[in-house]
Amino acid sequence: MTMTYPASVLKAVAAAISGPDAWVGPLCLDGAAVHPALPQGRLSLTELRPLLLLPEAPAGARDAVWSELAFHAQRHGPDWELGAVWMMSPGLRKAAWRVVNNSWVPYADIEAEVVEGFLRELQGVDVESPAIAGRLWWAGYRQGLRARDSYRTTAARSELPEPAWLGRRRGFGGHPDQALERAVRAGAITGDEAELIGRTRLEDGGLAEVAFRLDLGFHACRTRRAAAEERLARFLVVSEPRNDFTPGAPGAACGRAA
């Protein structure tokens, strides 16, 4: 059986919490104990979120629910953290789109950064403080902005040189996969780095999805790709041709990193 992993972190969370094959939950709160404006009895998160999204929902009820969610996430761990992400997912999705704002930065990567910022704040927020939901949203949004700025910095470091330099490198034709293979054989990037670039740039895989498949942290995966792409750009465009490299020569191919 082949498993598929959604490129979107929020889609993966939705599948875990409310999808037909949900494996988390049901996560429930006691409405009567949380706030008198909520329905009495045990309420699942899938029942609570539509209620809190109503315009007429009292702000006090929202604050009380988020205090309880933060408390459970800090005390009871991953399932409740996922539940909190799912509860905030409409706002987190808007935050990610606001950060991207028609730029070239991949949406799926920014979405994952926003979620990470949200979770980091969730782990340490004072559960007795007011307006917890707003604090969590802003933490995610700020993390997304920092990630976008990091992408811009990486792009600036990898800008192409003056046109005169371009004549110093012979052109590489063919499919992009072939360029990646040549870069691996030349030692410019590793086989794993080529796979990382190929899956996230040439295929439909989001960076969060590939980080999961490669068992890497999201930040580590993004940093690794940025460093590999900079070396790849230099190999393809800037550096002098290596006279000692012959495609297919013994020892040219690099094995997959362990």
NORSULDA-V589234 format. One record per pair of residues at least 4 apart in sequence whose C-alpha atoms are under 8 Angstrom apart, sorted by the first residue. I is the first residue (numbers start at 1). J is the second residue. Records with the same first field share a line. If there is no record, write none. Layout:
I=J / J
This chain:
5=12 / 209
6=11 / 12 / 209
7=11 / 12 / 108 / 204 / 205 / 206 / 207 / 208 / 209
8=12 / 108 / 111 / 112 / 206 / 208 / 209
9=13 / 108 / 111 / 112 / 115 / 208 / 209
10=14 / 85 / 86 / 89 / 93 / 111
11=15
12=16
13=17 / 82 / 85 / 86
14=18 / 19 / 86
15=19 / 20 / 21 / 22
16=21 / 22 / 23 / 24
17=22 / 23 / 24 / 25 / 26 / 82 / 83 / 86
18=22 / 46
24=79
25=79
26=44 / 45
27=44 / 45 / 80 / 83
28=42 / 43 / 44 / 45
29=34 / 42 / 43 / 44 / 45
30=34 / 40 / 41 / 42 / 43
31=35 / 36 / 38 / 39 / 40 / 41 / 42 / 43
32=36 / 38 / 39 / 40 / 41
34=38 / 61 / 64 / 65 / 68
35=60 / 61 / 64 / 65
36=40 / 61
37=58 / 61
38=61
39=43
43=47 / 48
44=48
45=49 / 83 / 87
46=50
47=51
48=52
49=53 / 87
50=54
51=57
52=57 / 61 / 62
53=57
57=61 / 62
58=62
59=63
60=64
61=65
62=66
63=67 / 130 / 131 / 132 / 133
64=68
65=69
66=70 / 132 / 133
67=71 / 127 / 128 / 129 / 132
68=72 / 127
69=73 / 80 / 84
70=74 / 84 / 122 / 123 / 125 / 127
71=75 / 127
72=76 / 77 / 80
73=77 / 78 / 79 / 80 / 81 / 84 / 122 / 123
74=122 / 123 / 124
76=80
77=81
78=82
79=83
80=84
81=85 / 119 / 122
82=86
83=87
84=88
85=89 / 115 / 118 / 119
88=92 / 133 / 137
89=93
90=94
91=95 / 137
92=96 / 111 / 114 / 115 / 137 / 140 / 141
93=97 / 111
94=98
95=99 / 114 / 137 / 140 / 141 / 144
96=100 / 107 / 110 / 111 / 114 / 141 / 144
97=101 / 107
99=110 / 141 / 144 / 145 / 148
100=104 / 105 / 106 / 107 / 110 / 148
105=109 / 110 / 148 / 151
106=110
107=111
108=112 / 206 / 207 / 208
109=113 / 206 / 207 / 208
110=114 / 144 / 147 / 148
111=115 / 144
112=116 / 208 / 218
113=117 / 140 / 143 / 144 / 147
114=118 / 139 / 140 / 141 / 142 / 143 / 144
115=119 / 140
116=120 / 140 / 143
117=121 / 139 / 140 / 141 / 142 / 143 / 144
118=122 / 136 / 137 / 138 / 139 / 140
119=123 / 136 / 140
120=124
121=125 / 135 / 136 / 139
122=136
125=129 / 132
127=132
131=135
132=136
133=137
134=138
135=139
136=140
137=141
138=142
139=143
140=144
141=145
142=146
143=147
144=148
145=149
146=150
147=151
148=152
149=153
150=154
151=155
152=156
153=157
154=158 / 226
155=159
157=230
158=230 / 233
160=237 / 238
161=165 / 166 / 238
162=166
163=167
164=168
165=169 / 238
166=237 / 238
168=238 / 239 / 240
169=236 / 237 / 238 / 239 / 240 / 241
170=241
171=236
172=179 / 236
173=179
174=178 / 179
175=179
176=180 / 202
177=181 / 198
178=182
179=183 / 236
180=184 / 194 / 198
181=185 / 194
182=186 / 247
183=187 / 188 / 189 / 232 / 235 / 236
184=188 / 189 / 190 / 191 / 194 / 253 / 254
185=247 / 252 / 253 / 254
186=245 / 252 / 253
187=252 / 254
188=231 / 232 / 235
189=193 / 194 / 228 / 231 / 232
190=194 / 254 / 256 / 257
191=195 / 254 / 255 / 256 / 257
192=196 / 256 / 257
193=197 / 224 / 225 / 228
194=198
195=199
196=200 / 210 / 225
197=201 / 202 / 225 / 229
198=202 / 203
199=203 / 204 / 205 / 206 / 210
200=204 / 205 / 206 / 207 / 210
201=205
205=209 / 210
206=210
207=211 / 218 / 221 / 222
208=212 / 218
209=213
210=214
211=215 / 216 / 217 / 218 / 221
212=216 / 217
216=220 / 221
217=221
218=222
219=223
220=224
221=225
222=226
223=227
224=228
225=229
226=230
227=231
228=232
229=233
230=234
231=235
232=236
233=237 / 238
234=238 / 239
235=239
245=249 / 252
246=252
247=252
248=252 / 253
